[in-house]
Amino acid sequence: MQDFPDSIRGHTTQDATSRPKAATRAKENLHPELTTDTGASTQEPTHMPAHDTPSPEEARLDIRDHVANSYEQKVEHACHLLLANPLNRPLLYRTLKAAATQTWTLHELESYIQSCPEFTSATQPPYFIIKWLADADALGILEMDAQGSVIEPARLEGLSEDEMDDLIDDYSFAINDVGRDVLVAMEPKHRLMELMHIIPERYDTYKEVLEFLSEKRPYSDVDKLLRGREILMSGREPGDHPMQPSVFIDKLSAAGGIVWDDGWQISKEGKELLEVINEIAR
Amino acid sequence: MQATLTRRSFVKAMAAVGAATAVSTSYSSALSTTDKAWAATDSERTMYVSCCHGCIQVCPCKVYVENGVVVKIEGHPDGPTSQGSLCLKGLNQIHTCYSPRRVLYPLKRTGERGVKDAKWERISWDEAVELAASKIFEAIKKEGTYSFMVSVGGGGSYSFMQAMTLPMALGSPTVFEPGCAQCYLPRNAAAAYMYAGADQSIADCAVLEPFKGLAPKEIAKGVKPDTKVLVLWAAQPSVSQTAQSGRGMAELRAIGCKTIVVDPNFSPDAVKATIHLPVRPGSDAALILSWYRVILDEELYDKDFCRFFTNIPFLINPDTKLPWTAAEVFDGHVDPDPSTPAYVCYDQISKSVQPLPYGDPAVLKTQIDPAVVYEVEVKGKVSRTAGKVYRDEADPWTLEKTEEFCWVPADRIREAIDLYAKAEVAGIANGVASDMEETASQVPFGLMGLDMIMGYVNKPGATLTQNTPAAPGGPRPTHNWNGFSGMFGMIFGIGYQTGATPEQNEARIAAIPDEWDPSSPVPPFMTKTWLYALNQLMIDRLGMKNHKGLYEWCHSHIPTVREAIETGEPFHPRVWFDMSGNKFAMLGSAGAWYNAIMNGGVDFIICQYPMMTSFQIECADLMFPMEEWLEATGATEFGQLNYSFPCPGVIHLGETVPNTVPPQRVCNATAALLNDYIEQGNKVVFGFEGAKVGVASRNNGSYYHGNTIDTSKLRFPLGMGVMGGANSEKESWTAHIEKFKAFPNLAPKLEGVTDREGMLKAMANDPDFYGVTPPDMYWIYDQHLVPAADGLPTGFATESRKCEVYVQLAIKMGRTGFPYCYPIPQEAVDPSVATFDGDYSPICNVPKQKEVPASLSDPEGFAEDPSDEFPLALTSGRVYYFHHGTMRHAPFAREIYPVPDVRINPETAAKYGIAHGDWVEISSRRTQGEPYDPVTRQGTKTAEPIRGRAYVAEVVAPNVVWMERFWNPECFDNSVPAEKRTGGWQECNVNVITNAVDCRFNEVFGSYTNRGFAVNIKKSTKPDLVWTEPKEFAPFMPNNENQYTPADAGVAINNAALLTPIVEFNDPPTTMTGGF
C-alpha cells in the first residue's frame, strides 16, 4: 500500500474574499427556490473555504426555509442529495463536473446528460437532474437575454413581471460555490483512496479489479475472477459464508471508481488513481 | 310575542302555535316551511355477506352497497364467535377504503428521495411494470441475483406467499417481514418442533376451543363449551381483536370460565381476570420456571401423559445433550419401529435404566414406570431425565425470588399455579408479547411444555387442540421440514421428513433426478439442480447461521439485512420490492433503517399499498395501487370456527389490483428480460453458485462446492414463480365457487354459477350465504390416541412420536440446521449467541437481558447492561382502533385516538411530575449517546426521542410505561406547507426507540427487542405537525367532492372513480420452467 501524494490527498485553498457573492432571484414559473450566481466560475474544485456568516440579505433571500440557511448546511444538503439517490448519483456528479467547466444552456445540458453512460441507470429525465441540483443550490441558474448575454440583477430592477419575462429569453446553468464544494466532498479519487485503505488486506484486490476493468466487462467476468478466493472471507467470521464477489464491484462503483454502461468499466477518476498508484509503485 | 325569547316563553309559544311559526318570530325569515325531504330517485341497496379484513381475525360482516358505493358495514349475527360484533376498526373501513388519500394509480417519484421534495407523476401500468422490471434486471446484471430483495408486512394489503416466492423466482434469498420473528413465527415454529400441531395463539386463530359452543345457533345443535380455566399469557384478545376473540372472551367469562391473565398491562381481560399477574416486561421466562418448579415438585403434572406421551422422562446424554437412544445404551437393541427410536428411562418398577419404546400406554404402564425427575448413571455418565433438567433450571425460581424478579406477589403466583394445575382441564393462550423479546423461543417452549406436562393436549377445554381428524389405521405421522412445515411439498427445498427413517429420507433424495427430463411427469423444479439451488438460497439467507428457526418461514434476519444494506456485505441488496405497510413504523430501530436508505443504501424501491405511508413518501421510487378488501377482485373466503364466509369485493376504485398482480407481472417482465439476455449468450450470475472458501474440512453449508452443477440451463422465473393467488381472476373464482358448492345449503344457490358476476348475483341480499362444517366433524379430540396402521396410538409427528417438552430438535438445529438443512448441514450457531452452553436451549431458561432498568432489584447474572439513565421498562400492546400500521388516515378512528397514549402508573407519573394528558418525551439508547456507526458498530443513537400523551392511571405497574406503535400521516399531508412536512414516523412512533441494533437477539429466531427494554420519560410538548383535534382531521374525511387531491399526488378524481371497472390483466399463467 502506497502513500498518496498531496496532489490527490491535499487540497488547495481559495481566498474566501475572492469568492463571488451569491445573488438570488426567485422565478416562480421555472425554479421558484433557486439562488443564482452572478459569475460562472471555471475554477477546479477546491477545498471548502471558510465562509462568512451570511449577510442579512443573503439569509433573507435563501428561500428554502426548511433547509437551514448556513452555507455549510447547504453543502451538506447538496451532498445528501447525491448520497440519498444512488442510481442518480453518478449522473448528478457528472452534471456538476460539466457545469464546473463551462456555462450550459438548458438544452445543451440536457443533451450532455443524455449522452453520459451514467444516464442509463438514472431514474429521472435530464430536466429533473438539473432541477434537483438547482433546487439544492448546487447549480446556479443564469437568466439570458435574446443575445445570449447574462442578465445582471441591475437590468431587472424596476421592471414589471411581464417586462422581465419579455427580457429573459433562456436559462443557463453553471456551477456555484456550493456545487464546487460538493464536487470536492464527493470527489471519487478521495472516496476511492479511503475505500482502498480502510481494510488493507483488500487493497490488492481492488487494484486488480480496477485493472481488470480497464476494458468493459460483464459482471460475470468479475465473478469468475474472484469466486473462490480467500479474500472473500476478509472481514467475515469463521464459519460465515464468503462475501459475494459483487461486494468489490459494489464498493468500487459507490466510490466512483467504476461505472456501469451495460458492463463494468473503470471510470476516468479510477484510471487517474490507478496511474498514480502505478507511478508510485515504480 | 316578546322581542327576545326566554326558554320559558319559547316553550309557551310552542304550545300555542306551530313550531315553524314560533321559531320564525325570533330568527330571520331564512327558515321557512317546506316539504319533507326526498331523494330525487329511488336507490337500491344490496347486501352482501363478506368478511372485514381490518385485521387478521377477519370477522364476518354484511356490506351494503347503494349505487356502487358502500354505505354501511355491520357484523354478521351468525358469526359463532363474533355474533354480530364489529369493532371500531371494522366500523371505520368505509373511511379507509374511500380515503381521499388512497393511491389509485401507479405513481413514479419525480422529486428527490425524502418527504420534503416528494413529488409523483401518474404513469400507466405498462410503464410501471417496465420500470420495475428494468431496475431489477439492471441490478441483477450488475451484481448478480442477490442484489434484489422483497419485504412485506405492517398491516393491510396482506401478502405472504407473494413476498416469499418473488425473490426465489429471481434467484434471491432475501425476504423479510417485520412480524415473523417478532410476531407469531416463534410460537408457530415451537408448536411444530414440539408436537407438529396447532400453536397457542388466539389472534392467529390457532386456539379455537375456548370459543366453542358460545353462539345460540351452536348451542341449539348441542355444542357445549368445555373451557373452564384459560390462561392468557401475554395476550389481549379484548383489545387486539375486540369483535371476535374479545367478544368470545366476554362470553366465556360470562358463563363462568376462570381466567389467569399474565400481562403488565391492565387490559380489560386482566381487569376481569380471576387472577391477574402483572409481570415485569421481559421477565416471563422466570415466571414460567416458577410454575415448573411447583408443578414438578408437587407432582401436579399428568403422570400418564408425561410418562408415555412426552419425552420428559427420557434420560439425556450430558455430552450430546440429546436423549440417549436404546440402541446407544443397550448392545444388540433393535428398535421395533425403525422410524421411531426407543429412548431410555429410569424405570421405577425394576429400579434400573431401561429402554422406553413408543407404545400403547395401557400396555406400557404394566411393564414400565419411567421416572420424570431423576438422575442416574448411564454408560458411566451421570444423566438426568429431561424432567430433572427442567427442575434444575427452575431451581432458583422460588416464589419469593420470582416475586422479586418479576414484580408479581408470590401468593398470587401460587394461586395461579393452583388454579391452572388443579383444574380438570385448562389451557394456555400465548400472545405476541413474548415474540418481541430476547426470550422469543424460551417462552413458547416453556408455555407449550406446561400444557404438555399437564396433559392438556387434544382434550375438550384445552388450547392445544386440532380440528382435523386422525384417520384410524393411518400411517405413523410424519412432518416435512422445508418451510411452512412442508405444506407446499418440496418447492422450498429439500428438508428432512420426521417420522420417516434415515434410510427412507436418503431414498427420497436419491429418487430426485439430477436434471429435468421434459418427457417425464416430474415437474421441472423437482430436480436436484433446482432443489439444491433452493437449499443454497436458504443457507445464504442473511442471518440464518445464527438464527436457524427462521427457516420455518424461509425469512431473512431483519437486522442482518439492514447491515447488508449499510455495509454492502456479504452482498448488497440494491433493489427492494416492499409489499405492504409503513416500514418506518413497523421495523425496530426505525431510524437506523431510514439512515441506511437515505445514505444511499438502496438504489430503487418499489412499493405496493392502498395509500402513502411514511415509508413510501420518504423513499419509494415507484408505487403500485392496491385494492382494499371491499374491492377484492380475487375470490377469497375466511373461516370463523367451523363457519366459512365468502369475502367478495363489491366495489372498485381507480386502477387498484389485488396484491398478487404487481409481483407476478414484475416477475414475468423481469424474467423475460433475463431470459432474453441469456439467450443472447450472456451469463446471469446466480448468487447461490458460490463455492465454499477457506474451509479446510467438511463441505459445510454449500450445495455448490466444486461448482459441479450447471446453472447455464436455468431460466426465469425459477421454481414455481410467484405464488399466492390464482394466475387469473377466472381461476380463483372457479375454485372458490366449487368450494362453496360443497356446502349442502349453498349448492342449489350456486347452480350454474361459474364466475364472479354469477357469484355476486347469487349472494345478493342473502344473509345465509355461508357454509358450516358439522360440529362433529370439527370439534375433534384425542387424535393421538387413534390407532395407527402399526396398531399403536397415532401419537405425534415428532422424532419420538411424543410431545417433545425437551425440544431435542432445537439442539440439532443449532448445530447443523437439521431438519431444514438436509442433506447438507450448515455451520453451527455461534456459541456466544446460544444460551445452553453453546447450543440453542431446548427448554425455557432465563437468558441475559440487554437493557434492564436500574429499578430491577436483582440484576446480577441476567442484566448485561443495567441502566440508571433509563430506569423504566417499556412494553407495548394493541389498541382497539388500528391494526398494526393501518388506518391512521381514518378520521373517525383518529378523532377518538388521535395520538398514542403513554400509559403510566400514577406513582411513577408523580415521580416525574407528569399529569394525565401531558405530552411526554420518551428516550432510549436509540435516541441518546453517540450516533450509531454501521461500519464500526459503535454508538447507539439512530434518531431523536419520541413523544406521546400521558395516560395516567392504574393501568400498568409502577416503573413500567406502555406505548403502541403510531405514525402521523398528517405530517406530510398536502394540507401542510411543503417546507414544514416530515415523514410522520419520528414524532410518536415507538419503533424509533425499540432495539434492533445491538440487542441480544433471541437465539433461535433472531427476534429483536420491541418490549421490555429500558426507557426514560420527561414532560414535553406536542410535536408541531401532529393533529389532535377532531376538526383537524377534516382533510381525511371522504365526501362526494374530495376524492381529489392536488395533481402532483396523483390520486383519483371525482365521483366517477367510484365506479371504475376492474383492471384486467390477461397474462399467461406463470410458467413453471423450474428454471429450465
Interface residues (C-beta under 8 A of the other chain):
Chain A: R64 D65 H66 H80 L81 L82 L83 A84 N85 P86 L87 R89 S121 T123 Q124 F128 W132 D135 P218 Y219 S220 D223 R227 G228 R229 E230 L232 M233 G235 R236 E237 G239 D240 H241 P242 M243 Q244 S246 V247 I249 D250 K251 S253 A254 W260 D262 W264
Chain B: R109 T110 G111 E112 R113 G114 K116 D117 K135 E138 K141 K142 E143 G144 Y146 S147 I539 D540 K545 G568 E569 P570 F571 H572 R574 I597 M598 N599 G600 G601 V602 D603 F604 D621 N682 K683 V684 V685 G687 E689 G690 A691 K692 V693 G694 V695 N700 G701 S702 N707 E827 A828 D830 A978 E979 K980
